[in-house]
Amino acid sequence: MKLGVVGLGNMATAMVGGIIRAGLFAPGDITGSDAFEAQRKKAEETLKIKTCESNEEAVAAGDYVILAVKPQVYETVLNGISGSVDESKVIISIAPGKTLSYLAGKLGTSARIVRLMPNTPALVGEGCTGVCRNENVSDEEFEFVLKMLNGFGKAFEVKESQMDAVVAVSGSSPAYVFMLIDAMADGAVAEGLDRATAIKMAAQAVLGSAKMVLETGKHPAELKDMVCSPAGTTIDAVAVLEEAGFRGSVIDAMEACAEKSRKI
């Protein structure tokens, strides 16, 4: 089997790197296209894959094809590659807001299409990806796509109607977490820690906390209560966050994110 990749930005190269590490495709079986020579050269050097300027060439070369371009250029790209897409190919789209029906309208109703929403932690092998498919994709093909996605993190099958929620809870959420880490580091600096140490400690605390949620299976609220000793320091901090509307602000931010995704 062969893999084609349209667009060789950070997300695409992170995905391809994970797929290669998982042993699902050899670098020589992957062809990626990009309009920018610098991106092509970088992919050639870091991933050892074949590259080309023509999107049509990359699509023609792949049995599975990842479309990793920005939503604003999707229509132009889809119009350009539609003649290279046939029923033998599985098309994998990572653009938010671009539905299965929209993609089928551009590529043909018989096209095999998988829609997914990865996030930037894929760059370090800890991505979180929501994924759905149309009725033309077989169970065997979909299982293979899930293996590809698990090569750079964790993949979760969802209904297409839930994809805007996926954008909010995983696709865009690293930005919220980075803001939290930055704010925690600022607070630690204000209390006397040097910034480099503060950032590392805040990041490690977030990493460890997330791991506790995943590995213990306990509800986050239960884990929060375990930290809040009676008359202790943590409950005072939690009270300040509650008074400031911390949870409500996060929920509002996710709603705004999902709404923007619906409008793209």
Secondary structure, DSSP 8 states (H G I E B T S, - for coil): --EEEE--SHHHHHHHHHHHHTTSS-GGGEEEE-S-HHHHHHHHHHH--EEES-HHHHHHH-SEEEE-S-GGGHHHHHHHHGGG--TT-EEEE--TT--HHHHHHHH-TT-EEEEEE--GGGGGT-EEEEEEE-TTS-HHHHHHHHHHHHTTEEEEE--GGGHHHHIIIIISHHHHHHHHHHHHHHHHHHTT--HHHHHHHHHHHHHHHHHHHHHH---HHHHHHHH--TT-HHHHHHHHHHHTTHHHHHHHHHHHHHHHHHH-
